[in-house]
Amino acid sequence: MATILDGKALAERARAEVKAEVAELGHPGLATILVGDDSASEIYIRRKHEAANEVGIRSNDIRLQADTSEDELLDQVAELNGDSSVQGILVQLPLPDHLDEAAVIRAIDPAKDVDGLHPLNAGLLYLGRPTLVPATPIGIMALLAAYDIELSGARAVVVGRSDIVGKPVSLLLLQANATVTICHSRTRDLERETLDADVLVVAAGHPALVTPDMVKHGSTVIDVGMNRTDAGLVGDVDAAAMDVAGHMTPVPGGVGPMTIASLLRNTVRAVRLQRLAFEFPPT
């Protein structure tokens, strides 16, 4: 039976640390923008603000109508960029189809980009000089470190290639000296790849995509999936894989709490970077 990687307990400790830092920094501000009324996004935004308020971060919850124009959204982002009381900006994704997500992300001041998605922040991560990195990958790395999972020389397989999880966590694992393979919907014989993994990160958004017979005995499994089904909330890895893995995150209670805690850490990091007059090269 796998040792459970308890993200909830670790996140509680992280929040306590952030709360002490926030008080020292004078209670910085985090602004979120939600366009439309997507129910899942509503839940995520509410949890982010609850967590921010809990640690003393001043939160600004901006809601825009689903038919908001791109110019109106960009104007809102520009206003927050120039607001000295706001140190972190997050635009909740996905956006409605008529809005260009890439253009909106590029418009965010990279020094306030607590989602770590601005091309400059993504480029710095690629170069091995991470500044602001997406919260879920940071949370994953914190979990692995907390449970002393050896990464140097390990074979790591990441299932999923999104900009917010798959790609950045692959780079972080590579920087930790793991040998990294990225799998996706076009991967041939996924089972052959996952069975080779000492560390398996699954972020595909597909319920129970990875079954127990696809997991290497004694490996570490990080299940990023949060899929709402008739049977309740399930991950991308069949829960029965607990009987095969050496370490595994539960769903819920694994990666999810660490993502929120890491967003709070990113807000603190953004403040410190701004106060150090961190100079970003021209975009």
VENLIN-V699093 format. One record per residue. N is the residue number from 1. RES is the residue in one letter. PSI is psi in radians with two decimals (* if undefined). BURIAL is # if it has 9 or more other C-alpha atoms within 8 Angstrom, else .. Layout:
N_RES_PSI_BURIAL / N_RES_PSI_BURIAL
This chain:
1_M_2.32_. / 2_A_2.59_# / 3_T_2.25_. / 4_I_2.24_. / 5_L_1.74_# / 6_D_1.57_# / 7_G_-0.53_# / 8_K_-0.81_# / 9_A_-0.74_. / 10_L_-0.67_# / 11_A_-0.63_# / 12_E_-0.70_# / 13_R_-0.71_. / 14_A_-0.69_# / 15_R_-0.67_# / 16_A_-0.70_# / 17_E_-0.74_. / 18_V_-0.70_# / 19_K_-0.71_# / 20_A_-0.71_. / 21_E_-0.71_# / 22_V_-0.74_# / 23_A_-0.71_# / 24_E_-0.60_. / 25_L_-0.03_. / 26_G_0.53_. / 27_H_1.31_# / 28_P_2.97_# / 29_G_2.41_# / 30_L_2.18_# / 31_A_2.34_# / 32_T_2.58_# / 33_I_2.15_# / 34_L_2.14_# / 35_V_2.13_# / 36_G_-2.94_# / 37_D_0.66_# / 38_D_2.22_. / 39_S_-0.71_. / 40_A_-0.73_. / 41_S_-0.65_# / 42_E_-0.77_# / 43_I_-0.80_. / 44_Y_-0.77_. / 45_I_-0.77_# / 46_R_-0.76_. / 47_R_-0.66_# / 48_K_-0.74_# / 49_H_-0.66_# / 50_E_-0.76_. / 51_A_-0.72_# / 52_A_-0.81_# / 53_N_-0.60_# / 54_E_-0.64_. / 55_V_0.02_# / 56_G_0.17_# / 57_I_2.22_# / 58_R_2.18_# / 59_S_2.48_# / 60_N_1.89_. / 61_D_1.76_# / 62_I_2.17_. / 63_R_2.26_. / 64_L_2.63_# / 65_Q_2.68_. / 66_A_-0.48_. / 67_D_0.26_. / 68_T_2.35_# / 69_S_2.81_. / 70_E_-0.69_# / 71_D_-0.71_. / 72_E_-0.71_. / 73_L_-0.75_# / 74_L_-0.62_# / 75_D_-0.69_. / 76_Q_-0.75_. / 77_V_-0.77_# / 78_A_-0.67_# / 79_E_-0.74_. / 80_L_-0.62_# / 81_N_-0.67_# / 82_G_0.01_. / 83_D_1.94_. / 84_S_-0.25_. / 85_S_-0.11_. / 86_V_2.06_# / 87_Q_-0.26_# / 88_G_2.41_# / 89_I_2.35_# / 90_L_2.13_# / 91_V_2.04_. / 92_Q_2.22_# / 93_L_2.68_. / 94_P_2.74_. / 95_L_2.80_# / 96_P_2.67_. / 97_D_-0.49_. / 98_H_-0.05_. / 99_L_2.44_. / 100_D_1.78_# / 101_E_-0.74_. / 102_A_-0.72_. / 103_A_-0.68_. / 104_V_-0.75_# / 105_I_-0.71_# / 106_R_-0.47_# / 107_A_-0.35_# / 108_I_2.36_# / 109_D_2.09_. / 110_P_-0.41_# / 111_A_-0.26_# / 112_K_0.09_# / 113_D_1.39_# / 114_V_-0.19_# / 115_D_-0.25_# / 116_G_0.48_# / 117_L_-0.19_# / 118_H_2.46_# / 119_P_-0.58_. / 120_L_-0.80_. / 121_N_-0.68_# / 122_A_-0.68_# / 123_G_-0.69_. / 124_L_-0.65_# / 125_L_-0.78_# / 126_Y_-0.66_# / 127_L_-0.02_. / 128_G_0.32_. / 129_R_1.06_. / 130_P_2.42_# / 131_T_-1.35_. / 132_L_2.06_# / 133_V_2.52_# / 134_P_2.48_# / 135_A_-0.68_# / 136_T_-0.82_# / 137_P_-0.68_# / 138_I_-0.75_# / 139_G_-0.68_# / 140_I_-0.81_# / 141_M_-0.63_# / 142_A_-0.69_. / 143_L_-0.80_# / 144_L_-0.70_# / 145_A_-0.72_. / 146_A_-0.53_. / 147_Y_0.26_. / 148_D_0.73_. / 149_I_2.10_. / 150_E_2.14_. / 151_L_-0.54_# / 152_S_2.07_. / 153_G_-0.14_. / 154_A_2.67_# / 155_R_2.02_# / 156_A_2.29_# / 157_V_2.23_# / 158_V_2.14_# / 159_V_1.91_# / 160_G_2.42_# / 161_R_0.56_# / 162_S_2.76_. / 163_D_-0.40_. / 164_I_-0.35_# / 165_V_-1.14_# / 166_G_-0.93_# / 167_K_-0.89_# / 168_P_-0.66_# / 169_V_-0.54_# / 170_S_-0.72_# / 171_L_-0.70_# / 172_L_-0.70_# / 173_L_-0.69_# / 174_L_-0.72_# / 175_Q_-0.36_. / 176_A_0.19_. / 177_N_0.40_# / 178_A_2.74_# / 179_T_2.00_# / 180_V_2.33_# / 181_T_2.31_# / 182_I_2.19_# / 183_C_2.78_# / 184_H_-2.94_# / 185_S_-0.31_. / 186_R_0.06_. / 187_T_2.30_. / 188_R_2.32_. / 189_D_1.14_. / 190_L_-0.65_. / 191_E_-0.67_. / 192_R_-0.63_. / 193_E_-0.82_# / 194_T_-0.56_# / 195_L_-0.24_# / 196_D_-0.04_# / 197_A_2.20_# / 198_D_-0.62_# / 199_V_2.13_# / 200_L_2.07_# / 201_V_2.12_# / 202_V_2.00_# / 203_A_1.11_# / 204_A_-0.27_# / 205_G_0.58_. / 206_H_2.02_# / 207_P_2.25_# / 208_A_0.64_# / 209_L_-0.71_# / 210_V_2.08_# / 211_T_2.87_# / 212_P_-0.59_# / 213_D_-0.04_. / 214_M_0.05_# / 215_V_2.30_# / 216_K_2.35_# / 217_H_2.24_. / 218_G_0.05_# / 219_S_3.00_# / 220_T_2.18_# / 221_V_2.13_# / 222_I_1.93_# / 223_D_1.88_# / 224_V_-0.23_# / 225_G_2.46_# / 226_M_1.48_# / 227_N_2.19_# / 228_R_2.06_. / 229_T_3.05_. / 230_D_-0.45_. / 231_A_0.01_. / 232_G_-2.87_. / 233_L_2.18_# / 234_V_2.80_# / 235_G_-3.00_# / 236_D_-0.17_# / 237_V_2.32_# / 238_D_2.25_# / 239_A_-0.42_. / 240_A_-0.22_. / 241_A_-0.25_# / 242_M_-0.49_# / 243_D_-0.19_. / 244_V_-0.74_# / 245_A_2.78_# / 246_G_-0.65_# / 247_H_2.50_# / 248_M_2.51_# / 249_T_2.44_# / 250_P_2.84_# / 251_V_2.02_# / 252_P_3.14_# / 253_G_0.09_# / 254_G_-1.63_# / 255_V_-0.61_# / 256_G_-0.96_# / 257_P_-0.57_# / 258_M_-0.53_# / 259_T_-0.81_# / 260_I_-0.79_# / 261_A_-0.66_# / 262_S_-0.56_# / 263_L_-0.73_# / 264_L_-0.73_# / 265_R_-0.69_# / 266_N_-0.65_# / 267_T_-0.75_# / 268_V_-0.75_# / 269_R_-0.70_# / 270_A_-0.74_# / 271_V_-0.81_# / 272_R_-0.70_. / 273_L_-0.73_# / 274_Q_-0.67_# / 275_R_-0.41_. / 276_L_0.13_. / 277_A_0.81_. / 278_F_2.17_. / 279_E_2.02_. / 280_F_2.46_. / 281_P_2.81_. / 282_P_2.52_. / 283_T_*_.
